[in-house]
Amino acid sequence: MSSLWSTLKRTTKSLNVAKRQVRFLNLLEFQSKNLLRNSGVAVQNFCLVDEKSSSEFENFNAKEYVVKAQILAGGRGKGHFDNGFKGGVQLTTDRNIVKDYVSKMLGHNLITKQTPKQGIPVKQVMIAESVNITKETYICILMDRTYNGPVIIASPAGGMDIEGVAEKTPELIKKVPIDIHQGVTDKIADDLAAFLEFKGEPKKKAAEEIKKIWEMFKKVDATQLEINPLAETDQGLVISVDAKVNFDDNAKFRQKDVFSLEDHSETDPREVEAAKYNLNYIGMDGNIGCMVNGAGLAMATMDIIKLHGGEPANFLDVGGSVQENQVRAAFNILTSDPKVKSIFVNVFGGIVNCAVIAKGIVAASKDLKIPLIVRLEGTNVAEAKKIIRESGLNIQASDDFDEAAKKAVASAK
């Protein structure tokens, strides 16, 4: 099973890298559960309250309530609020206490290990029916390049970190490649339910839930659909208690309803602006703005900046088909960061025409107040250098990658 563990680590690493290179649609928990419920997947009953309305709660009844602050960060249960209240996930049987919890969450910043230091403001609270869980299992469907298609990863050890389970007890992991045309057959679903250690009637329900989860995965063009836990209750029900869903941005044109759910309130405004121009931007803590084409070159550029004692202010990949207007937009995004003290443009023109980059640089940097270092190589580079040279602007051009990085670091200091 060591090869499986390696594959899991590689898959997870690839997902994490991709999230820093490509703009992913992130949904709040209640939104994911709505998608599950609308796809026929069994979930616990829930309602939503926000700062404008609590009417849904007025008609919602349960023996025990789970009150959950809705933010795009993990660790909510162990988090704390800026008003001193502890715990973004609470349990109670008292409706009046539910209202008290909601008032202490809404409008306040929740601080967890995955949020900025100041936390994230809570604008919505989900109130769900608590269920007594007797078994927690894990099931995930994701697109895996190793198999050129979807793969199901399952474990009877749900409610835990799947990487930790795979590393310490690899026998508790099952990985099943799925034929995209054949889908999840009755046999595959039954085998998975048995591996997850469901028995009797719950086993039949688990198999049905697995097939429904697969149908949802296809229907919404997901790249990953993770259920942790897929749980059995003391009533013999099998429900998806928590879900994480990633979507294929290339399917946005046919998943308009899904992508309309996106909330930009927790997203860096520069990332939102970059996405408008099909640019990939990630803000960082340094003072050297980087504009690069290609994720690999972007990573190498950040590495060489750090090698020479500097700190990159961002990851900004303009891609392989960049146009002048995108270059200007990229410069506007870079200069909107007050920490940026110099800009390093590092472009290798394969598909990209260096002359197009050069024209965009000249147009965008006429009023630039900070040092600009440019290294261009590749397609039409001679024309590009001529455009920069004849612009009359204070642009430090360099043919050497290492030399250009040193100039960027020195000018930022």
Secondary structure, 3 states (H helix, E strand, C coil): CHHHHHHHHHHHHHHHHHHHHCCCCCCCHHHHHHHHHHCCCCCCCEEEEECCCCHHHHCCCCCCEEEEECCCCCCHHHCEECCCCECCEEEECCHHHHHHHHHHHCCCEEECCCCCCCCEECCEEEEEECCCEEEEEEEEEEEEHHHCEEEEEEECCCCCCHHHHHHHCHHHCEEEECCCCCCCCHHHHHHHHHHCCCCHHHHHHHHHHHHHHHHHHHHCCEEEEEEEEEEEECCCCEEECCEEEEECHHHHHHCHHHHCCCCHHHCCHHHHHHHHCCCEEEECCCCEEEEECCHHHHHHHHHHHHHCCCCECEEEECCCCCCHHHHHHHHHHHHCCCCCCEEEEEEEECCCCHHHHHHHHHHHCCCCCCCEEEEEEECCHHHHHHHHHCCCCCEEECCCHHHHHHHHHHHHC
